[in-house]
Amino acid sequence: MGRALRVQSADVVYHVTARGVRRLRVYEDVFDYRRFEALLGAVVGERDWRVHSYCQMPNHYHLLLQTPNADISDGLCWLNGVYARWFNSRHGYGGHLFEARFHSELVLTNAHLLNTASYIPLNPVRAGLCRAPADWPWSSYRATVGRAARGWLDPSWLLSQFGRDDSAAAAYERYVLGQMAA
């Protein structure tokens, strides 16, 4: 029996994850994290994707991603494949880096969006890797709340869910920090 077809639509928002094979690390050092970010930036630019939020964990990553075209599979196949080949070559490994094809779910409701908007930056906190989301260097949180450069990250739509002016970033920050105890 074949696997289920992936939902691919234009102009939808996805929560995307990909995990290392056998839950092994997919980033071993700062160069790995940076290379993945550079490749993600390349695919975002090539396909006009909008990354609203992301977080790289030692053995997986999360994206809150909007695709203007129905091309999520092609783009993530390229990203994961190019990164895996580079990672394996750099570290002298062979075989699969990611345990399966990426997982994606459509973000269809405001409640789902709000849950995902806090879940992604709180992932390293809940995993015990840092005390607060702003402490984790491999996520979009600091850029979203205005403490780092944004580059190819586009948090404007996400922030618009928290307000229509300069206070939106502060409202988002209060929301995420309020979810730490939840």
Secondary structure, 3 states (H helix, E strand, C coil): CCCCCCCCCCCEEEEEEEEEHHHCCCCCCHHHHHHHHHHHHHHHHHHCCEEEEEEEECCEEEEEEEECCCCHHHHHHHHHHHHHHHHHHHHCCCCCCECCCCEEEECCCHHHHHHHHHHHHHHHHHCCCCCCHHHCCCECHHHHCCCCCCCCECCHHHHHCCCCCCCHHHHHHHHHHHHCCC
